[in-house]
Amino acid sequence: MSDIRFDGKVALITGAGGGLGKTYALELAKRGAKIVVNDLGGKADGTGASASMADAVVKEIEQAGGMAVANHDSVATPEGGKAMVQAAIENFGRIDVVINNAGILRDKTFAKLEPQDLEIVLDVHLKGAFFVSQPAFIKMKEQNYGRILFTASAAGVLGNFGQSNYGAAKMGLVGLMNVLALEGAKNNIKCNTIAPIAKTRLTENLLGPMADTLDPECVTPLVTYLVSEQCDLTHNVFSVGGGRFARMFVGLTPGWFAGKAAKPSAEQVRDQMGKIRDTDGYIIPDSIADEMKAMLKTFSG
């Protein structure tokens, strides 16, 4: 197959002033994309703001012969999301790719978590992806083409000590992706999610000695493919880091059927829990419809 190119395509990347987002911006620009580099320029905990980070990435892209424009709005408001998409339209005429990458950390154990630490993490990660993706999704429907990528985390899919706010927000992104993949299907809008492990300013103090093996650029090849025209995949979650790429998924076991018109007791459920949890013969449902089909098959079988 031919090389992956983005000639004529416009990509909006949030949190692109450093870390993973910067690597995405540089790589897509190198492959012909016009880039909206969004970064509020705040600290890792979400406080503060500075235009310097986004501006520096734009300068680097332009010096390499690419085209880019900086945006310094916050993802955490509907107005900010609309402004980013509008920047793409006003400067480049369209919006083809959205990479929701902006993030912050406010890690605390659940018992010590303050409401404001929950709210700001949900605002940036979950609401931010919603506010950016919605106006872009509308434009993508009009042009019958789009690629949207969400950045989740194993902290949400699997869990991680001290990250209840972050984990809840990140798993919420998987739910958002699940719905947009279905709603965007008829308009050639592909939506996928990555759960990256990489050394960035948010994670370098959390990864220990392993950090040096987790270069952000090891995540970039997967991202580049997933937001390309060559990618026909949608509705997928991928674990990625250090040169390893793997699919993550929600599976549905055959389970245990108590019988038609049965009203099983709690004791029966307890006694059948081994069969309920047995993964032999599991399926990977693509939607609620697949779950209902599996249920109806059990009823009729």
TITORDO-336032 format. One line per 4 residues: their letters; for each residue z, x, y of N, C-alpha, C. Coordinates in Angstrom, 3 decimals, padded with zeros to 6 digits. Layout:
<nodes>
a = Z:X:Y:Z:X:Y:Z:X:Y  ...
</nodes>
This chain:
<nodes>
msdi = 000.000:000.830:-001.194:000.000:000.000:000.000:000.000:000.872:001.254  -000.379:000.264:002.363:-000.430:000.997:003.626:000.975:001.260:004.158  001.068:002.182:005.110:002.350:002.455:005.746:002.852:001.213:006.469  004.152:001.098:006.569:004.752:-000.009:007.303:004.632:000.273:008.795
rfdg = 003.979:-000.643:009.492:003.768:-000.486:010.926:004.248:-001.745:011.655  004.501:-001.593:012.956:004.940:-002.699:013.795:004.078:-002.811:015.047  002.834:-002.358:014.955:001.932:-002.442:016.101:001.784:-003.900:016.542  001.974:-004.160:017.843:001.866:-005.509:018.370:003.112:-006.348:018.179
kval = 004.120:-005.808:017.523:005.350:-006.543:017.266:006.440:-006.140:018.269  007.339:-007.090:018.528:008.438:-006.877:019.471:009.756:-007.101:018.742  010.646:-006.142:018.845:011.925:-006.210:018.153:013.082:-006.180:019.139  014.024:-007.085:018.946:015.276:-007.105:019.701:016.383:-006.623:018.771
itga = 017.081:-005.573:019.183:018.143:-004.993:018.364:019.425:-004.984:019.181  020.446:-005.667:018.688:021.716:-005.691:019.410:022.582:-004.513:018.968  023.410:-004.060:019.884:024.249:-002.902:019.581:023.428:-001.670:019.282  022.324:-001.503:019.990:021.374:-000.428:019.696:021.597:000.821:020.536
gggl = 022.722:000.889:021.227:022.989:002.061:022.042:023.524:003.254:021.283  023.880:003.053:020.033:024.397:004.145:019.207:024.463:003.728:017.762  024.912:004.642:016.905:025.123:004.330:015.498:023.902:003.793:014.788  024.127:002.796:013.941:023.047:002.213:013.153:021.954:001.614:014.033
gkty = 022.350:000.873:015.057:021.367:000.209:015.909:020.402:001.171:016.567  020.910:002.309:016.983:020.041:003.311:017.605:019.015:003.831:016.611  019.427:004.083:015.382:018.470:004.576:014.381:017.380:003.551:014.118  017.750:002.255:014.120:016.743:001.212:013.924:015.749:001.205:015.081
alel = 016.273:001.285:016.296:015.408:001.238:017.481:014.418:002.393:017.495  014.897:003.595:017.203:014.028:004.771:017.219:012.969:004.690:016.124  013.365:004.224:014.950:012.416:004.169:013.834:011.351:003.104:014.049  011.753:001.920:014.478:010.768:000.866:014.702:009.831:001.223:015.853
akrg = 010.373:001.872:016.889:009.528:002.304:018.001:008.515:003.342:017.534  008.958:004.253:016.687:008.069:005.283:016.141:006.928:004.656:015.344  007.205:003.493:014.761:006.202:002.813:013.942:005.420:001.765:014.738  005.541:001.800:016.060:004.680:000.984:016.905:005.300:-000.229:017.547
akiv = 006.558:-000.544:017.240:007.180:-001.731:017.821:007.574:-001.497:019.274  007.546:-002.552:020.048:008.122:-002.558:021.379:009.553:-003.067:021.240  010.497:-002.378:021.863:011.908:-002.606:021.572:012.680:-003.117:022.782  013.490:-004.150:022.552:014.528:-004.531:023.502:015.825:-003.928:022.973
vndl = 016.327:-002.928:023.687:017.538:-002.218:023.284:018.729:-002.887:023.961  019.466:-003.680:023.193:020.640:-004.336:023.752:021.908:-003.561:023.423  022.732:-003.333:024.417:024.063:-002.777:024.182:024.918:-003.026:025.419  026.060:-003.647:025.207:026.990:-003.887:026.302:027.628:-002.591:026.770
ggka = 027.691:-001.606:025.860:028.254:-000.322:026.220:029.765:-000.296:026.255  030.390:-001.211:025.509:031.845:-001.263:025.480:032.434:-000.319:024.446  033.766:-000.319:024.367:034.471:000.503:023.391:034.446:-000.172:022.025  034.938:000.543:021.017:034.916:000.033:019.651:035.713:-001.255:019.489
dgtg = 036.704:-001.483:020.365:037.510:-002.702:020.269:036.957:-003.830:021.125  035.795:-003.612:021.756:035.147:-004.653:022.532:035.476:-004.653:024.005  036.351:-003.766:024.443:036.697:-003.713:025.863:035.733:-002.803:026.623  035.599:-003.065:027.922:034.769:-002.220:028.769:033.288:-002.528:028.657
asas = 032.503:-001.880:029.492:031.049:-002.051:029.494:030.412:-000.906:030.268  029.202:-000.525:029.843:028.465:000.536:030.523:026.994:000.428:030.160  026.137:000.631:031.126:024.688:000.562:030.891:024.139:001.841:030.277  024.930:002.884:030.258:024.407:004.204:029.915:023.885:004.305:028.484
mada = 024.515:003.643:027.544:024.120:003.795:026.143:022.728:003.212:025.887  022.512:001.981:026.302:021.199:001.359:026.114:020.123:002.100:026.893  020.444:002.493:028.115:019.477:003.198:028.953:019.055:004.523:028.331  019.994:005.218:027.709:019.680:006.507:027.092:018.730:006.345:025.914
vvke = 018.912:005.270:025.132:018.024:005.036:023.988:016.625:004.668:024.467  016.538:003.862:025.512:015.229:003.520:026.084:014.514:004.780:026.557  015.234:005.643:027.215:014.643:006.886:027.704:014.122:007.735:026.544  014.891:007.804:025.473:014.469:008.591:024.312:013.212:008.017:023.677
ieqa = 013.138:006.690:023.605:011.945:006.041:023.045:010.731:006.319:023.922  010.898:006.189:025.223:009.779:006.395:026.150:009.319:007.848:026.143  010.242:008.769:026.044:009.878:010.183:026.000:009.079:010.522:024.743  009.292:009.739:023.683:008.548:009.946:022.444:007.231:009.181:022.426
ggma = 006.917:008.499:023.534:005.651:007.788:023.643:005.725:006.317:023.307  006.920:005.791:023.081:007.080:004.387:022.743:007.353:003.520:023.957  007.531:002.217:023.700:007.791:001.257:024.769:009.106:000.543:024.482  009.967:000.482:025.478:011.265:-000.153:025.317:011.809:-000.599:026.653
vanh = 012.722:-001.550:026.594:013.421:-002.014:027.790:014.883:-002.209:027.413  015.768:-001.915:028.344:017.200:-002.047:028.084:017.695:-003.435:028.474  018.705:-003.905:027.728:019.403:-005.136:028.073:020.893:-004.891:027.884  021.701:-005.303:028.860:023.127:-005.000:028.844:024.000:-006.240:028.714
dsva = 023.398:-007.368:028.330:024.161:-008.606:028.192:025.054:-008.579:026.956  026.090:-009.399:026.989:026.961:-009.559:025.830:026.365:-010.569:024.865  026.455:-010.286:023.570:025.985:-011.227:022.563:026.913:-012.429:022.450  028.111:-012.335:023.004:029.172:-013.310:022.755:029.043:-014.597:023.551
tpeg = 027.951:-014.759:024.313:027.744:-015.992:025.076:026.326:-016.512:024.835  026.144:-017.831:024.912:024.786:-018.380:024.783:023.853:-017.825:025.854  024.384:-017.636:027.062:023.571:-017.117:028.157:023.088:-015.702:027.861  023.971:-014.885:027.274:023.593:-013.525:026.923:022.497:-013.490:025.882
gkam = 022.629:-014.321:024.847:021.601:-014.378:023.812:020.255:-014.802:024.358  020.259:-015.826:025.207:019.002:-016.297:025.803:018.379:-015.228:026.689  019.220:-014.492:027.419:018.707:-013.458:028.320:018.024:-012.339:027.550  018.555:-011.987:026.407:017.942:-010.932:025.585:016.564:-011.347:025.093
vqaa = 016.484:-012.571:024.572:015.189:-013.064:024.087:014.212:-013.197:025.242  014.701:-013.646:026.374:013.841:-013.770:027.548:013.336:-012.410:028.008  014.169:-011.381:027.864:013.733:-010.024:028.215:012.555:-009.596:027.352  012.587:-009.973:026.074:011.466:-009.659:025.180:010.205:-010.389:025.630
ienf = 010.352:-011.675:025.962:009.197:-012.484:026.354:008.617:-012.002:027.675  009.477:-011.759:028.646:009.009:-011.360:029.982:008.355:-009.988:029.978  008.896:-009.074:029.183:008.372:-007.710:029.187:007.228:-007.495:028.207  007.282:-008.199:027.069:006.315:-007.901:026.014:005.566:-009.122:025.486
grid = 005.918:-010.315:025.947:005.128:-011.499:025.620:005.498:-012.253:024.369  006.395:-011.716:023.530:006.739:-012.388:022.280:008.020:-011.793:021.705  008.499:-012.379:020.600:009.655:-011.854:019.882:009.383:-012.018:018.390  009.332:-010.927:017.657:008.995:-010.961:016.238:010.157:-010.606:015.318
vvin = 011.056:-009.771:015.822:012.140:-009.237:014.996:013.449:-009.327:015.761  014.492:-009.795:015.082:015.847:-009.715:015.614:016.722:-009.016:014.581  017.378:-007.959:015.003:018.357:-007.279:014.148:019.721:-007.451:014.801  020.544:-008.292:014.178:021.889:-008.544:014.680:022.817:-007.444:014.181
nagi = 023.093:-006.503:015.056:023.826:-005.303:014.667:025.109:-005.085:015.478  025.231:-005.737:016.633:026.381:-005.511:017.510:027.683:-005.849:016.794  028.702:-005.020:017.018:029.977:-005.288:016.370:031.133:-004.545:017.006  032.325:-005.064:016.737:033.553:-004.418:017.184:034.575:-004.520:016.060
lrdk = 035.695:-003.822:016.206:036.791:-003.904:015.238:038.101:-004.192:015.957  038.890:-005.062:015.368:040.267:-005.313:015.799:041.114:-005.450:014.529  041.217:-004.376:013.776:041.868:-004.434:012.470:043.385:-004.533:012.581  043.938:-005.511:011.876:045.383:-005.670:011.712:045.631:-006.446:010.426
tfak = 046.787:-006.239:009.828:047.108:-007.052:008.659:047.229:-008.519:009.088  047.001:-009.412:008.158:046.918:-010.845:008.461:048.187:-011.365:009.156  049.334:-010.935:008.692:050.591:-011.423:009.249:050.787:-010.987:010.701  050.136:-009.889:011.097:050.310:-009.350:012.446:049.134:-009.668:013.375
lepq = 048.125:-010.341:012.868:046.919:-010.596:013.659:047.203:-011.603:014.771  046.843:-011.251:015.993:047.006:-012.135:017.143:045.754:-013.008:017.308  045.909:-014.216:017.849:044.743:-015.098:018.028:043.591:-014.446:018.775  043.902:-013.644:019.790:042.821:-013.021:020.565:042.031:-012.005:019.734
dlei = 042.689:-011.401:018.721:041.983:-010.461:017.859:041.041:-011.178:016.903  041.366:-012.397:016.566:040.451:-013.227:015.772:039.290:-013.698:016.629  039.610:-014.198:017.805:038.587:-014.822:018.643:037.503:-013.847:019.076  037.876:-012.648:019.503:036.865:-011.715:019.994:035.970:-011.207:018.871
vldv = 036.544:-011.033:017.673:035.728:-010.584:016.536:034.751:-011.673:016.111  035.208:-012.920:016.074:034.292:-014.022:015.774:033.231:-014.162:016.858  033.628:-013.968:018.126:032.685:-014.091:019.243:031.544:-013.078:019.124  031.874:-011.837:018.813:030.859:-010.788:018.780:030.026:-010.852:017.504
hlkg = 030.673:-010.937:016.371:029.941:-010.860:015.103:029.248:-012.172:014.734  030.014:-013.241:014.641:029.450:-014.498:014.143:028.767:-015.309:015.239  029.497:-015.615:016.296:028.877:-016.368:017.388:027.767:-015.560:018.047  027.970:-014.254:018.156:026.956:-013.405:018.768:025.633:-013.486:018.029
affv = 025.685:-013.410:016.699:024.456:-013.512:015.911:023.825:-014.890:016.067  024.658:-015.908:016.171:024.148:-017.266:016.380:023.458:-017.380:017.737  024.129:-016.900:018.781:023.599:-017.050:020.137:022.318:-016.254:020.356  022.175:-015.122:019.686:020.956:-014.321:019.818:019.832:-014.898:018.958
sqpa = 020.182:-015.294:017.736:019.151:-015.725:016.785:018.563:-017.082:017.123  019.350:-017.980:017.695:018.838:-019.333:017.931:017.646:-019.369:018.891  017.734:-018.777:020.087:016.550:-018.807:020.964:015.379:-018.026:020.378  015.671:-016.966:019.632:014.595:-016.212:018.993:013.944:-017.040:017.889
fikm = 014.752:-017.749:017.117:014.256:-018.592:016.026:013.296:-019.656:016.553  013.641:-020.234:017.698:012.778:-021.256:018.295:011.414:-020.674:018.643  011.395:-019.475:019.225:010.128:-018.813:019.556:009.357:-018.447:018.289  010.082:-017.992:017.274:009.436:-017.612:016.017:008.789:-018.813:015.333
keqn = 009.407:-019.968:015.424:008.812:-021.178:014.857:007.498:-021.508:015.553  007.467:-021.329:016.863:006.247:-021.628:017.627:005.096:-020.719:017.213  005.392:-019.464:016.889:004.328:-018.512:016.533:004.150:-018.373:015.023  004.947:-019.131:014.240:004.866:-019.106:012.773:005.020:-017.697:012.206
ygri = 005.953:-016.971:012.773:006.251:-015.634:012.260:007.578:-015.157:012.835  008.374:-014.534:011.965:009.605:-013.920:012.442:010.366:-013.241:011.332  011.173:-012.276:011.729:012.055:-011.567:010.795:013.428:-011.448:011.460  014.448:-011.984:010.796:015.812:-011.924:011.320:016.699:-011.235:010.298
lfta = 017.450:-010.249:010.761:018.347:-009.508:009.878:019.775:-009.604:010.403  020.689:-009.913:009.507:022.099:-009.991:009.849:022.842:-008.815:009.225  023.900:-008.392:009.891:024.707:-007.285:009.396:026.066:-007.811:008.963  026.239:-007.959:007.670:027.513:-008.397:007.105:028.319:-007.165:006.715
saag = 029.205:-007.315:005.773:030.032:-006.198:005.333:030.652:-006.552:003.994  030.905:-005.524:003.189:031.643:-005.742:001.951:033.042:-006.262:002.240  033.538:-006.032:003.451:034.843:-006.566:003.837:034.848:-008.086:003.799  033.677:-008.700:004.018:033.562:-010.142:003.930:033.162:-010.601:002.552
vlgn = 032.143:-009.964:001.981:031.637:-010.375:000.672:032.673:-010.112:-000.424  033.400:-009.011:-000.301:034.342:-008.608:-001.341:035.794:-008.602:-000.886  036.035:-008.357:000.407:037.394:-008.283:000.931:037.834:-006.854:001.175  038.671:-006.672:002.211:039.217:-005.357:002.506:040.542:-005.525:003.246
fgqs = 041.526:-004.775:002.839:042.861:-004.877:003.411:042.828:-004.663:004.923  043.512:-005.529:005.651:043.638:-005.376:007.091:042.459:-005.860:007.900  041.507:-006.565:007.269:040.315:-006.997:007.999:040.038:-008.488:007.800  041.064:-009.307:007.937:040.872:-010.745:007.742:039.936:-011.336:008.785
nyga = 040.070:-010.918:010.035:039.197:-011.431:011.094:037.763:-010.951:010.909  037.629:-009.672:010.649:036.314:-009.054:010.454:035.640:-009.600:009.195  036.399:-009.701:008.117:035.842:-010.203:006.867:035.380:-011.638:006.978  036.169:-012.474:007.672:035.788:-013.871:007.849:034.500:-013.986:008.666
akmg = 034.405:-013.176:009.736:033.207:-013.202:010.575:031.982:-012.734:009.792  032.153:-011.669:009.019:031.017:-011.099:008.289:030.536:-012.021:007.171  031.449:-012.690:006.483:031.000:-013.628:005.453:030.352:-014.853:006.090  030.802:-015.198:007.309:030.142:-016.277:008.038:028.679:-015.988:008.300
lvgl = 028.353:-014.711:008.493:026.958:-014.332:008.712:026.104:-014.567:007.470  026.699:-014.399:006.302:025.969:-014.687:005.065:025.634:-016.172:005.003  026.600:-017.005:005.382:026.340:-018.441:005.414:025.266:-018.814:006.411  025.282:-018.179:007.576:024.253:-018.430:008.585:022.889:-018.027:008.067
mnvl = 022.810:-016.862:007.439:021.544:-016.400:006.871:021.042:-017.365:005.804  021.941:-017.861:004.945:021.528:-018.780:003.881:020.797:-019.994:004.436  021.314:-020.530:005.534:020.709:-021.727:006.127:019.409:-021.392:006.849  019.396:-020.321:007.631:018.182:-019.980:008.381:017.032:-019.593:007.459
aleg = 017.350:-018.983:006.313:016.295:-018.649:005.354:015.593:-019.911:004.861  016.359:-020.985:004.669:015.776:-022.250:004.229:015.024:-022.933:005.360  015.635:-022.973:006.545:015.013:-023.666:007.668:013.777:-022.928:008.197  013.728:-021.626:008.005:012.596:-020.859:008.523:011.460:-020.669:007.552
aknn = 011.637:-021.120:006.314:010.657:-020.820:005.259:009.248:-021.302:005.594  009.128:-022.524:006.075:007.780:-023.075:006.301:007.085:-022.437:007.494  007.826:-021.698:008.317:007.240:-021.027:009.487:007.181:-019.512:009.317  007.251:-019.039:008.072:007.145:-017.610:007.775:008.207:-016.799:008.515
ikcn = 009.412:-017.349:008.590:010.546:-016.626:009.165:011.430:-016.174:008.012  011.476:-014.880:007.781:012.261:-014.307:006.688:013.615:-013.862:007.225  014.675:-014.250:006.541:016.032:-013.922:006.978:016.792:-013.249:005.840  017.318:-012.079:006.101:018.075:-011.334:005.102:019.325:-010.730:005.738
tiap = 020.180:-010.189:004.891:021.456:-009.637:005.342:021.700:-008.303:004.652  022.246:-007.352:005.412:022.689:-006.100:004.794:024.205:-005.971:004.963  024.806:-005.301:004.000:026.216:-004.916:004.076:026.235:-003.391:004.034  026.099:-002.754:005.205:025.927:-001.300:005.233:027.245:-000.534:005.180
iakt = 027.161:000.665:004.628:028.272:001.611:004.666:027.723:002.876:005.312  028.210:003.191:006.502:027.674:004.335:007.228:028.715:004.870:008.204  028.585:006.135:008.533:029.473:006.764:009.498:029.000:006.438:010.909  029.792:005.635:011.611:029.528:005.308:013.009:030.850:005.425:013.770
rlte = 030.800:005.175:015.058:032.040:005.278:015.833:033.049:004.212:015.416  032.580:003.117:014.774:033.496:002.091:014.301:034.164:002.476:012.988  033.491:003.290:012.187:033.968:003.521:010.822:034.411:004.942:010.517  034.095:005.915:011.390:034.318:007.320:011.027:035.772:007.631:010.723
nllg = 036.709:006.883:011.301:038.119:007.122:011.030:038.625:006.339:009.820  037.751:005.498:009.247:038.146:004.672:008.114:037.625:005.198:006.786  036.593:006.018:006.841:035.904:006.421:005.612:036.452:007.699:004.983  037.233:008.456:005.725:037.795:009.685:005.183:036.724:010.723:004.896
pmad = 036.952:011.592:003.885:036.001:012.664:003.562:034.609:012.161:003.189  034.535:010.901:002.743:033.253:010.332:002.332:032.304:010.127:003.508  032.853:010.101:004.720:032.062:009.780:005.909:030.851:010.683:006.073  031.004:011.963:005.784:029.915:012.914:006.014:028.727:012.693:005.088
tldp = 028.911:011.939:004.019:027.804:011.647:003.091:027.092:010.344:003.454  027.595:009.655:004.483:027.084:008.322:004.807:026.385:008.320:006.163  025.313:009.055:006.251:024.513:009.139:007.470:023.891:007.773:007.769  023.998:007.287:009.015:023.380:006.009:009.364:021.897:005.936:009.039
ecvt = 021.212:007.066:009.098:019.774:007.053:008.845:019.430:006.693:007.398  020.431:006.734:006.510:020.192:006.318:005.127:020.079:004.803:004.998  020.538:004.085:006.004:020.436:002.620:006.008:019.096:002.171:006.580  018.551:002.955:007.479:017.374:002.578:008.258:016.138:002.233:007.430
plvt = 015.844:002.921:006.323:014.642:002.558:005.560:014.653:001.124:005.048  015.802:000.659:004.561:015.894:-000.716:004.084:015.702:-001.697:005.229  016.350:-001.436:006.341:016.213:-002.306:007.509:014.757:-002.366:007.971  014.116:-001.218:008.019:012.718:-001.151:008.447:011.837:-002.018:007.565
ylvs = 012.040:-001.940:006.264:011.241:-002.759:005.352:011.547:-004.246:005.516  012.831:-004.610:005.588:013.213:-006.019:005.617:012.704:-006.748:006.853  012.509:-006.036:007.970:012.029:-006.701:009.185:010.534:-006.498:009.401  009.854:-005.993:008.386:008.417:-005.735:008.501:007.600:-006.920:008.014
eqcd = 006.335:-006.918:008.403:005.415:-007.966:007.951:005.167:-007.865:006.455  005.304:-006.677:005.880:005.085:-006.493:004.452:006.192:-007.108:003.601  007.336:-007.426:004.202:008.455:-007.974:003.445:008.300:-009.482:003.255  008.208:-009.912:002.010:008.161:-011.338:001.689:009.508:-011.860:001.217
lthn = 010.501:-010.994:001.144:011.821:-011.405:000.678:012.541:-012.199:001.759  013.314:-013.164:001.339:014.187:-013.892:002.244:015.399:-014.351:001.452  016.506:-014.616:002.172:017.699:-015.173:001.519:018.384:-014.155:000.607  018.340:-012.877:000.977:018.939:-011.828:000.158:020.041:-011.099:000.917
vfsv = 021.005:-010.571:000.173:022.045:-009.705:000.708:021.949:-008.371:-000.018  021.980:-007.281:000.739:021.870:-005.951:000.145:023.051:-005.069:000.551  023.603:-004.366:-000.423:024.552:-003.290:-000.169:023.741:-002.019:000.027  024.061:-001.252:001.080:023.269:-000.057:001.363:024.145:001.000:002.008
gggr = 023.960:002.245:001.567:024.700:003.345:002.165:024.497:004.629:001.384  024.375:005.740:002.106:024.285:007.044:001.465:023.084:007.226:000.560  022.012:006.461:000.794:020.821:006.561:-000.038:020.826:005.634:-001.240  021.836:004.789:-001.384:021.914:003.823:-002.488:021.594:002.436:-001.946
farm = 020.765:001.692:-002.684:020.339:000.358:-002.276:020.564:-000.598:-003.442  021.251:-001.720:-003.200:021.555:-002.639:-004.293:021.646:-004.064:-003.766  021.272:-004.993:-004.605:021.375:-006.398:-004.231:022.784:-006.908:-004.530  023.306:-007.741:-003.623:024.547:-008.470:-003.849:024.186:-009.952:-003.872
fvgl = 024.911:-010.743:-004.675:024.549:-012.153:-004.749:025.729:-013.016:-005.199  025.588:-014.309:-004.947:026.523:-015.306:-005.450:025.925:-015.906:-006.704  026.679:-015.875:-007.797:026.211:-016.428:-009.060:026.984:-017.689:-009.426  026.368:-018.505:-010.263:026.983:-019.742:-010.738:027.005:-019.722:-012.257
tpgw = 028.189:-019.780:-012.845:028.301:-019.745:-014.305:027.984:-021.120:-014.895  027.658:-021.179:-016.195:027.449:-022.482:-016.833:028.689:-023.366:-016.757  029.862:-022.728:-016.787:031.101:-023.468:-016.625:031.487:-024.291:-017.840  032.395:-025.180:-017.640:032.885:-026.080:-018.689:032.734:-027.512:-018.229
fagk = 032.166:-028.373:-019.066:031.962:-029.781:-018.747:032.929:-030.607:-019.572  033.761:-031.379:-018.911:034.785:-032.161:-019.603:034.212:-033.363:-020.350  032.989:-033.760:-019.998:032.372:-034.909:-020.664:032.157:-036.053:-019.700  031.176:-036.875:-019.994:030.852:-038.006:-019.121:032.042:-038.948:-018.991
aakp = 032.275:-039.360:-017.753:033.347:-040.301:-017.424:034.738:-039.751:-017.715  034.821:-038.474:-018.062:036.130:-037.880:-018.357:036.926:-037.657:-017.076  038.214:-037.726:-017.204:039.121:-037.409:-016.102:040.088:-036.339:-016.589  039.613:-035.071:-016.576:040.404:-033.993:-017.175:041.720:-033.773:-016.433
saeq = 042.697:-033.295:-017.169:043.987:-032.977:-016.586:044.001:-031.532:-016.083  044.992:-031.225:-015.273:045.158:-029.851:-014.804:045.370:-028.904:-015.977  046.055:-029.399:-017.027:046.305:-028.570:-018.205:045.009:-028.246:-018.942  044.089:-029.214:-019.010:042.796:-028.956:-019.653:041.997:-027.917:-018.859
vrdq = 042.011:-028.042:-017.539:041.325:-027.053:-016.709:041.926:-025.673:-016.941  043.244:-025.608:-016.959:043.930:-024.339:-017.237:043.475:-023.752:-018.567  043.421:-024.575:-019.582:043.111:-024.093:-020.925:041.649:-023.692:-021.085  040.775:-024.197:-020.211:039.347:-023.883:-020.289:038.924:-022.833:-019.253
mgki = 039.889:-022.230:-018.564:039.540:-021.323:-017.482:038.718:-020.126:-017.961  038.944:-019.687:-019.171:038.127:-018.598:-019.713:036.657:-018.969:-019.760  036.361:-020.188:-020.191:034.979:-020.647:-020.262:034.422:-020.905:-018.863  035.245:-021.417:-017.975:034.819:-021.678:-016.604:034.387:-020.384:-015.916
rdtd = 035.089:-019.304:-016.219:034.828:-018.021:-015.563:033.842:-017.132:-016.331  033.450:-017.534:-017.518:032.554:-016.725:-018.350:031.194:-016.585:-017.663  030.755:-015.342:-017.426:029.516:-015.116:-016.683:028.260:-015.128:-017.547  028.402:-015.255:-018.851:027.212:-015.330:-019.710:026.357:-016.528:-019.318
gyii = 025.071:-016.275:-019.084:024.151:-017.357:-018.759:024.216:-017.827:-017.315  024.770:-016.989:-016.410:024.867:-017.399:-015.001:023.483:-017.493:-014.362  023.421:-018.242:-013.272:022.200:-018.314:-012.476:022.534:-017.872:-011.053  021.495:-017.575:-010.269:021.656:-017.245:-008.857:021.017:-018.378:-008.066
pdsi = 021.807:-019.340:-007.601:021.219:-020.484:-006.888:020.656:-020.069:-005.535  019.550:-020.681:-005.143:018.947:-020.416:-003.846:019.439:-021.378:-002.772  020.104:-022.454:-003.201:020.583:-023.442:-002.238:021.521:-024.409:-002.945  022.083:-025.332:-002.191:022.904:-026.394:-002.779:022.087:-027.192:-003.781
adem = 020.778:-027.333:-003.508:019.912:-028.096:-004.416:019.931:-027.494:-005.813  019.934:-026.168:-005.917:019.975:-025.519:-007.225:021.301:-025.772:-007.930  022.381:-025.808:-007.156:023.681:-026.121:-007.757:023.683:-027.544:-008.308  023.107:-028.466:-007.550:023.051:-029.852:-008.002:022.179:-030.011:-009.235
kaml = 021.075:-029.247:-009.287:020.216:-029.284:-010.479:020.962:-028.802:-011.706  021.740:-027.734:-011.532:022.520:-027.206:-012.651:023.544:-028.234:-013.118  024.150:-028.945:-012.174:025.135:-029.961:-012.513:024.490:-031.128:-013.259  023.330:-031.571:-012.751:022.622:-032.688:-013.399:022.164:-032.309:-014.808
ktfs = 021.753:-031.042:-014.971:021.349:-030.568:-016.300:022.515:-030.632:-017.277  023.688:-030.265:-016.778:024.890:-030.350:-017.628:025.182:-031.789:-018.003  025.081:-032.702:-017.031:025.377:-034.099:-017.287:024.413:-034.705:-018.313  023.126:-034.302:-018.206:022.109:-034.898:-019.074:021.996:-034.188:-020.418
g = 022.590:-032.961:-020.482:022.481:-032.182:-021.710:023.465:-032.597:-022.770
</nodes>
